Amino acid sequence: MKTIQANGIKLAYESFGDEANPTILLIAGLGTQMIRWTGPFCEELAGRGYRVIRFDNRDTGCSTHFSQYPPLDFGVLAAVLMAGQRPDIPYTLEDMAADAISLLEVA
């Protein structure tokens, strides 16, 4: 496992295959670590001629955690959004997309 500074945070990632090959970025679901994409699965893709990168999103696994914030209550979040208000959250989906783009630029 490697770590890089990307988009102002630390991201943990692993890559498989030749860096010269087309890249597949595997993004794990909410709260899921990169190991959800198993090693054999990543190796199979690499064996088919791809470079594969899997990573831990922010607040997951070995990437930067925002422990100074309380755990997100999805019921409260949904209610705030349904009321047309902006929730008080430490980061957005846009931040997470920027993390992925930064990872691809640096790794």
C-alpha positions, 0 to 999 in steps of 0.5 A: 500500500502507498499513500499520497497527498492529493486534494489536500488530504492523504489517500491510501492506494494500491496499483496493479499492472503496468503503468503504461496500460490504460487505467481503471480506477476502482472506487469503493462504496460508502464506508467501504475500504479498497480491499472490497476490490479483492486482490485476485479481481485486480490481478485479473484486470491487470492480466487483461492489459489494464493498470488498476488502482484501488484506494480508500476514500477519505474517512475510510481505511488508511486515508485521512479521517475527519474524526473531529466531526461526529458520525453522519446521521443519514436520517438527519442529512435526508431531512435537511436536504428535503427541507432545501437546506445545506447540510453541515458536513465536513466534505461533499461528493464534489470533494470526493470526486476531486480526490479521485481526479487528484489521485489519477494525476499523481499516482 
